[in-house]
Amino acid sequence: MSTETEMGSGRTRGIFDRLRASPFLSDLLSNRLALAGLVIVFGMTAVAIYARLFLDLGTISLTQFGQNPPRQAPGWWVQLFGDGATTTTVGFLDYPFGTDGQARDIFPRVLYGAWYAMLYGTITVAVSTVAGVGLGIVAAYFGDVTDNIVMRTMDVLLAFPSLLLALALVAIFPDDLGLWRAVAALTLVYTPRFARVIRGAALAVLEDEYVDATVALGATDPRVIVRHILPNCLAPITVQSTLNFGLAIIDLAALSFLGFGAPTGTPSWGLMLSNGVEQGLLTGQWWWSFFPGLFLAITVLGFNLLGDGMRDALDPRMREAID
């Protein structure tokens, strides 16, 4: 019995020892900015999961006149600095982010906005990553005509400013798709970026002699791509995906801000920012747009810090070149 326990503990120690000995994890966790980004990303993910499980979307999306005071400043703000916009008496922790013109409590709406940002951002990055990686590897491996067709198409898409191209694409899709049309447009916009980066990485892998040896031994094209090229391209794929995650979240918010994303009433950060700027900011109700913008900025900052840290950990040569 004791022998089995020792063997089990030995296996456990082996797993943790391997994790601690990983150069990638060691470099990543020793980078304070990357560690801060990791904490932010995990924190926002926890907020998103909490909002999805415990907040009622129907309640926070509808008007709440009679339940909450409209245009109410945050309770702590009223207690500390006063509020001339309303005579309603509120406690210190009542409406921590205030209420909007529809008497909706902004606090749960901002929390639920994290769920929308994480969900649709993940879908956008995942689909564009799969499409871009597939096109980039196919273009690099088969070359010649296939490479020219794929990459010239990507060049055409890259020739347009990303947000302008996304606006042009999102206008094609029907309005009833809501945020899904923004996801589809941004997926088409991000795919060329992944394709170009992964094509370069795949071309570098194809120059290695073991690939030629594998082909000479009779390995099929799918086997070479899946077993040898794709695993050696995971580093740029991971870095590009992480960096584009923050970009996807901010572009989704931008499209909603411009009226091409979330439908009216949806607790989306971009839509809340739009309503706050149009109706609240110029009338002194700064809290309408401040808190959604703060959460958006912190989330994007977290992904950017994590992406930079992962890039430095996976490719030290790039870090030395930047320094």
VENCORKA-V93396 format. One record per helix or strand of 2 or more residues. SS is the DSSP state (hx for helix, st for strand). FROM is the first residue (numbers start at 1). TO is the last residue. If there is no record, write none. Layout:
ss=[SS & SS]
from=[FROM & FROM]
to=[TO & TO]
//
This chain:
ss=[hx & hx & hx & hx & hx & hx & hx & hx & hx & hx & hx & hx & hx & hx & hx & hx]
from=[2 & 23 & 32 & 57 & 75 & 106 & 144 & 162 & 175 & 179 & 209 & 221 & 231 & 269 & 287 & 316]
to=[21 & 30 & 54 & 61 & 81 & 142 & 158 & 170 & 177 & 206 & 216 & 229 & 257 & 283 & 314 & 322]
//
